[in-house]
């Protein structure tokens, strides 16, 4: 059967009584919808436990992303149950964040998947504090500025791992 030639015969609207056949929506598809909805909420830094986030970081380096990371779903004929593990960003009230994620997931699953959601369980495992990560490069810059002209990167070695004393200052690298 050639479906391309019959595409004009497919009705644009159908009711439950008019459709013949069964639609199966895989858990992976629902988990992706949930993952995208949860990541879209302000205050969600990442999904998944520490281990899964580490593996996810490696995946991202090679250009692959797992949209289902930190999401577990159970899909029934007409209902979906969801479990989410996430890391929050500092400054967002955690209970309000969980409620916002829950609302986003309910809306996405009901609108895009067409199933009712019976529960969305959220586990917040950590809080990301941006200033702690931002301090590391700033501290290195301040050290370099304090040492001034006596400290220059060696011309034969990489400058990123550390600071090397300049031969001009009478020290060996």
Backbone as numpy.savetxt, mean C-alpha at the origin, in Angstrom:
# Nx Ny Nz CAx CAy CAz Cx Cy Cz
-17.81 -20.46 -31.35 -18.65 -19.29 -31.35 -17.76 -18.05 -31.35
-18.04 -17.11 -32.21 -17.27 -15.88 -32.30 -17.99 -14.79 -31.52
-17.45 -14.43 -30.35 -18.10 -13.44 -29.50 -17.97 -12.03 -30.04
-16.95 -11.76 -30.82 -16.75 -10.42 -31.35 -17.86 -10.01 -32.31
-18.35 -10.94 -33.09 -19.40 -10.63 -34.04 -20.77 -10.52 -33.37
-20.93 -11.09 -32.20 -22.21 -11.08 -31.52 -22.29 -10.01 -30.44
-21.27 -9.17 -30.32 -21.25 -8.19 -29.23 -22.42 -7.21 -29.32
-22.90 -6.93 -30.51 -24.03 -6.01 -30.63 -25.33 -6.64 -30.14
-25.36 -7.96 -29.99 -26.56 -8.64 -29.53 -26.66 -8.69 -28.01
-25.61 -8.32 -27.30 -25.63 -8.36 -25.85 -26.44 -7.19 -25.34
-27.46 -7.44 -24.51 -28.29 -6.34 -24.00 -27.47 -5.42 -23.09
-27.78 -4.13 -23.13 -27.04 -3.18 -22.31 -27.52 -3.18 -20.87
-28.75 -3.54 -20.62 -29.25 -3.64 -19.25 -29.89 -5.00 -19.07
-29.67 -5.57 -17.91 -30.28 -6.86 -17.60 -30.74 -6.84 -16.16
-31.80 -7.54 -15.90 -32.24 -7.71 -14.52 -31.83 -9.10 -14.07
-31.97 -9.36 -12.79 -31.58 -10.67 -12.26 -32.39 -11.79 -12.93
-33.64 -11.50 -13.29 -34.48 -12.51 -13.91 -34.06 -12.79 -15.36
-33.47 -11.80 -16.04 -33.10 -11.95 -17.44 -31.76 -12.66 -17.63
-30.88 -12.59 -16.65 -29.55 -13.19 -16.82 -29.63 -14.69 -16.67
-28.86 -15.36 -17.49 -28.77 -16.80 -17.42 -27.32 -17.15 -17.19
-27.09 -17.94 -16.21 -25.72 -18.30 -15.88 -25.35 -17.78 -14.50
-24.12 -18.02 -14.15 -23.64 -17.69 -12.81 -22.38 -16.87 -12.92
-22.26 -15.87 -12.09 -21.05 -15.05 -12.05 -20.27 -15.41 -10.80
-19.01 -15.74 -10.98 -18.13 -16.05 -9.86 -17.10 -14.93 -9.77
-17.03 -14.30 -8.61 -16.04 -13.26 -8.39 -15.01 -13.82 -7.41
-13.79 -13.96 -7.88 -12.73 -14.59 -7.08 -12.33 -13.71 -5.90
-11.84 -14.36 -4.86 -11.38 -13.64 -3.67 -10.26 -12.66 -4.01
-9.40 -13.03 -4.96 -8.31 -12.13 -5.35 -8.85 -10.83 -5.92
-9.89 -10.92 -6.73 -10.48 -9.71 -7.31 -11.07 -8.82 -6.23
-11.78 -9.42 -5.29 -12.38 -8.65 -4.20 -11.28 -8.06 -3.32
-10.24 -8.83 -3.03 -9.13 -8.35 -2.20 -8.44 -7.15 -2.83
-8.31 -7.14 -4.16 -7.71 -5.99 -4.83 -8.58 -4.75 -4.70
-9.88 -4.91 -4.85 -10.81 -3.79 -4.68 -10.68 -3.24 -3.26
-10.63 -4.13 -2.28 -10.50 -3.73 -0.87 -9.16 -3.02 -0.65
-8.07 -3.58 -1.18 -6.75 -2.99 -1.00 -6.66 -1.59 -1.58
-7.21 -1.39 -2.75 -7.18 -0.07 -3.38 -8.02 0.92 -2.57
-9.18 0.48 -2.11 -10.04 1.36 -1.31 -9.36 1.75 0.00
-8.74 0.80 0.67 -8.08 1.09 1.95 -6.88 2.01 1.78
-6.08 1.76 0.74 -4.90 2.61 0.49 -5.29 4.04 0.14
-6.48 4.23 -0.36 -6.94 5.56 -0.76 -7.38 6.44 0.40
-7.41 5.90 1.61 -7.85 6.66 2.77 -6.66 7.42 3.36
-6.84 8.72 3.56 -5.77 9.53 4.16 -5.49 9.01 5.56
-4.20 8.80 5.85 -3.80 8.30 7.15 -3.35 6.85 7.11
-3.62 6.16 6.00 -3.14 4.79 5.84 -1.77 4.88 5.19
-0.74 4.46 5.92 0.61 4.52 5.37 0.90 3.30 4.51
0.53 2.11 5.00 0.79 0.88 4.27 -0.15 -0.21 4.77
-0.32 -1.23 3.96 -1.12 -2.38 4.35 -0.19 -3.56 4.59
-0.54 -4.39 5.55 0.21 -5.60 5.83 1.01 -5.50 7.12
1.49 -6.66 7.55 2.34 -6.72 8.73 3.75 -6.29 8.36
4.63 -6.19 9.33 6.01 -5.78 9.06 6.69 -6.67 8.04
6.51 -7.98 8.17 7.13 -8.92 7.25 6.58 -8.76 5.84
5.27 -8.68 5.72 4.68 -8.56 4.39 5.03 -7.22 3.75
5.19 -6.16 4.57 5.60 -4.87 4.01 7.03 -4.94 3.49
7.90 -5.69 4.18 9.28 -5.85 3.72 9.32 -6.58 2.39
8.55 -7.63 2.29 8.47 -8.38 1.03 7.87 -7.49 -0.05
6.86 -6.70 0.31 6.24 -5.78 -0.64 7.22 -4.74 -1.14
8.12 -4.26 -0.27 9.13 -3.28 -0.69 10.06 -3.89 -1.72
10.42 -5.15 -1.54 11.27 -5.84 -2.52 10.52 -5.97 -3.84
9.23 -6.32 -3.76 8.42 -6.44 -4.97 8.36 -5.13 -5.74
8.22 -4.02 -5.01 8.13 -2.71 -5.67 9.42 -2.34 -6.38
10.56 -2.77 -5.83 11.85 -2.49 -6.47 11.92 -3.13 -7.84
11.37 -4.32 -7.98 11.39 -5.00 -9.27 10.18 -4.67 -10.13
9.36 -3.73 -9.67 8.26 -3.24 -10.49 6.95 -3.99 -10.33
6.83 -4.81 -9.31 5.57 -5.53 -9.08 4.97 -5.05 -7.77
3.67 -4.86 -7.76 3.00 -4.46 -6.53 1.92 -5.49 -6.22
1.76 -5.76 -4.94 0.73 -6.69 -4.50 -0.38 -5.87 -3.86
-1.44 -5.64 -4.59 -2.54 -4.84 -4.08 -3.34 -5.56 -3.01
-3.10 -6.86 -2.85 -3.83 -7.63 -1.84 -3.04 -7.76 -0.54
-1.86 -7.19 -0.47 -1.04 -7.27 0.74 -1.80 -6.70 1.93
-1.86 -7.46 3.01 -2.54 -7.00 4.22 -4.05 -7.14 4.18
-4.57 -7.80 3.14 -6.03 -7.94 2.99 -6.37 -9.42 2.89
-7.37 -9.83 3.64 -7.90 -11.18 3.54 -9.41 -11.07 3.42
-9.98 -11.77 2.45 -11.43 -11.72 2.25 -12.01 -13.12 2.18
-13.26 -13.22 2.55 -14.04 -14.43 2.34 -15.25 -14.01 1.54
-15.40 -14.62 0.38 -16.47 -14.24 -0.54 -17.51 -15.35 -0.60
-18.75 -14.99 -0.30 -19.86 -15.93 -0.42 -20.68 -15.59 -1.64
-21.83 -16.22 -1.77 -22.71 -15.97 -2.92 -23.17 -14.52 -2.97
-23.46 -13.94 -1.81 -23.98 -12.57 -1.80 -23.32 -11.68 -0.75
-22.38 -12.23 0.02 -21.76 -11.45 1.09 -20.25 -11.59 1.09
-19.60 -10.59 1.69 -18.14 -10.57 1.79 -17.76 -10.21 3.22
-16.76 -10.91 3.76 -16.16 -10.55 5.05 -14.71 -10.17 4.79
-14.23 -9.12 5.45 -12.91 -8.56 5.16 -12.09 -8.42 6.44
-10.81 -8.77 6.35 -9.83 -8.50 7.40 -8.71 -7.68 6.79
-8.33 -6.59 7.45 -7.28 -5.70 6.95 -6.26 -5.47 8.06
-4.97 -5.58 7.70 -3.87 -5.22 8.60 -3.21 -4.00 7.99
-3.03 -2.94 8.80 -2.45 -1.72 8.24 -1.53 -1.01 9.22
-0.72 -0.12 8.64 0.13 0.80 9.41 -0.45 2.18 9.18
-0.71 2.88 10.27 -1.28 4.23 10.20 -0.17 5.26 10.16
-0.49 6.44 9.66 0.44 7.57 9.73 0.20 8.30 11.03
1.28 8.77 11.64 1.17 9.51 12.89 0.32 10.77 12.68
-0.50 11.08 13.67 -1.31 12.29 13.61 -2.77 12.04 13.28
-3.09 10.84 12.83 -4.48 10.49 12.53 -5.05 9.70 13.71
-6.19 10.12 14.25 -6.81 9.35 15.34 -7.11 7.93 14.84
-6.59 6.95 15.54 -6.64 5.57 15.04 -8.06 5.03 14.89
-8.93 5.30 15.84 -10.30 4.80 15.73 -11.03 5.45 14.56
-10.81 6.75 14.37 -11.42 7.46 13.23 -10.87 6.93 11.92
-9.57 6.66 11.89 -8.94 6.10 10.69 -9.56 4.75 10.36
-9.70 3.89 11.36 -10.31 2.58 11.14 -11.73 2.72 10.60
-12.48 3.65 11.15 -13.86 3.87 10.68 -13.88 4.37 9.24
-12.93 5.25 8.88 -12.85 5.75 7.50 -12.49 4.64 6.52
-11.54 3.79 6.91 -11.16 2.65 6.07 -12.36 1.72 5.91
-13.03 1.45 7.01 -14.20 0.57 6.98 -15.26 1.12 6.02
-15.54 2.41 6.09 -16.54 3.04 5.21 -16.13 2.94 3.75
-14.85 3.20 3.47 -14.35 3.13 2.09 -14.46 1.71 1.54
-14.16 0.73 2.37 -14.23 -0.67 1.93 -15.68 -1.08 1.69
-16.57 -0.72 2.60 -17.99 -1.03 2.40 -18.46 -0.46 1.07
-18.18 0.81 0.82 -18.64 1.46 -0.41 -18.05 0.79 -1.65
-16.75 0.53 -1.64 -16.10 -0.06 -2.82 -16.63 -1.45 -3.12
-16.74 -2.28 -2.10 -17.20 -3.65 -2.33 -18.66 -3.66 -2.79
-19.49 -2.86 -2.15 -20.89 -2.85 -2.54 -21.09 -2.26 -3.93
-20.33 -1.20 -4.27 -20.48 -0.56 -5.58 -19.81 -1.35 -6.70
-18.58 -1.80 -6.47 -17.80 -2.42 -7.55 -17.95 -3.93 -7.65
-18.17 -4.58 -6.52 -18.28 -6.04 -6.53 -19.74 -6.47 -6.57
-20.62 -5.65 -5.99 -22.04 -5.99 -6.00 -22.42 -6.99 -4.92
-21.64 -7.04 -3.87 -21.93 -7.92 -2.74 -22.10 -7.07 -1.49
-22.89 -7.54 -0.55 -23.00 -6.81 0.71 -21.85 -7.24 1.62
-21.40 -6.32 2.43 -20.29 -6.57 3.34 -20.88 -6.87 4.71
-20.49 -8.01 5.29 -21.01 -8.34 6.61 -20.11 -7.83 7.73
-18.80 -7.72 7.45 -17.89 -7.16 8.45 -16.58 -6.75 7.81
-15.96 -5.72 8.40 -14.61 -5.30 8.02 -13.83 -5.18 9.32
-12.96 -6.16 9.57 -12.12 -6.16 10.76 -10.79 -5.50 10.42
-10.37 -4.55 11.25 -9.14 -3.80 10.97 -8.19 -3.95 12.15
-6.95 -4.32 11.83 -5.89 -4.40 12.84 -4.82 -3.37 12.48
-4.62 -2.41 13.36 -3.58 -1.40 13.16 -2.36 -1.87 13.94
-1.31 -2.26 13.21 -0.15 -2.89 13.85 0.97 -1.92 14.19
0.96 -0.73 13.58 2.06 0.19 13.81 1.64 1.59 13.39
2.43 2.57 13.81 2.22 3.96 13.42 3.51 4.46 12.79
3.41 4.95 11.58 4.55 5.50 10.86 4.76 6.94 11.30
5.99 7.25 11.69 6.33 8.61 12.12 7.30 9.18 11.08
6.82 10.05 10.19 7.65 10.56 9.10 8.91 11.29 9.56
8.86 12.00 10.67 10.02 12.77 11.09 11.20 11.88 11.44
10.97 10.68 11.93 12.07 9.78 12.26 12.84 9.40 11.00
12.16 9.15 9.91 12.83 8.81 8.66 13.48 10.03 8.03
12.87 11.18 8.17 13.40 12.41 7.56 14.63 12.90 8.30
14.79 12.55 9.57 15.92 13.02 10.36 17.25 12.43 9.90
17.28 11.22 9.40 18.53 10.55 9.05 19.35 11.33 8.02
18.80 11.69 6.85 19.60 12.47 5.90 19.95 13.86 6.45
19.05 14.46 7.21 19.31 15.79 7.75 20.46 15.74 8.75
20.54 14.70 9.56 21.63 14.57 10.52 22.97 14.43 9.80
23.01 13.68 8.71 24.24 13.51 7.94 24.67 14.85 7.35
23.72 15.62 6.85 24.02 16.93 6.27 24.58 17.87 7.33
23.98 17.87 8.52 24.47 18.73 9.60 25.89 18.35 10.01
26.20 17.06 10.07 27.54 16.61 10.43 28.54 17.09 9.40
28.21 16.95 8.13 29.10 17.39 7.06 29.32 18.89 7.13
28.28 19.65 7.40 28.42 21.11 7.50 29.29 21.51 8.68
29.16 20.80 9.82 29.95 21.14 11.00 31.43 20.85 10.79
31.72 19.77 10.08 33.12 19.42 9.85 33.74 20.31 8.78
32.92 20.91 7.97 33.36 21.90 7.00 34.32 21.38 5.95
35.32 22.20 5.62 36.25 21.91 4.53 37.18 20.76 4.84
37.35 20.41 6.10 38.25 19.30 6.45 37.69 17.96 5.99
36.41 17.90 5.75 35.79 16.64 5.35 35.29 16.77 3.92
35.86 15.96 3.05 35.42 15.92 1.66 35.30 14.47 1.25
34.41 14.17 0.35 34.32 12.80 -0.14 35.57 12.41 -0.90
36.03 11.18 -0.71 37.17 10.66 -1.44 36.80 10.53 -2.90
37.73 10.84 -3.78 37.43 10.77 -5.21 37.36 9.34 -5.69
37.91 8.39 -4.95 37.91 7.00 -5.40 36.84 6.15 -4.74
36.15 6.68 -3.74 35.15 5.89 -3.04 33.78 6.54 -3.13
32.75 5.75 -2.94 31.38 6.27 -2.95 31.17 7.18 -1.75
30.42 8.23 -1.95 30.21 9.19 -0.87 28.97 8.87 -0.05
28.07 8.06 -0.53 26.81 7.82 0.17 26.96 7.08 1.50
27.80 6.01 1.60 27.83 5.28 2.86 28.39 6.08 4.03
29.29 6.99 3.80 29.85 7.72 4.92 30.68 8.89 4.46
31.36 9.50 5.39 32.18 10.66 5.10 33.63 10.24 5.22
34.48 10.66 4.27 35.89 10.33 4.29 36.70 11.61 4.45
37.74 11.53 5.25 38.59 12.70 5.44 39.39 12.97 4.18
39.56 14.21 3.87 40.27 14.61 2.68 41.77 14.49 2.89
42.50 14.11 1.84 43.96 14.06 1.90 44.54 15.45 1.98
43.77 16.45 1.50 44.23 17.82 1.56 44.35 18.30 3.00
43.58 17.73 3.90 43.61 18.14 5.30 44.69 17.40 6.07
45.50 16.58 5.39 46.61 15.89 6.02 46.23 14.55 6.60
45.06 14.08 6.32 44.60 12.79 6.85 44.52 11.80 5.70
44.61 10.53 6.01 44.44 9.52 4.96 42.99 9.11 4.89
42.56 8.72 3.70 41.16 8.37 3.47 40.84 7.03 4.05
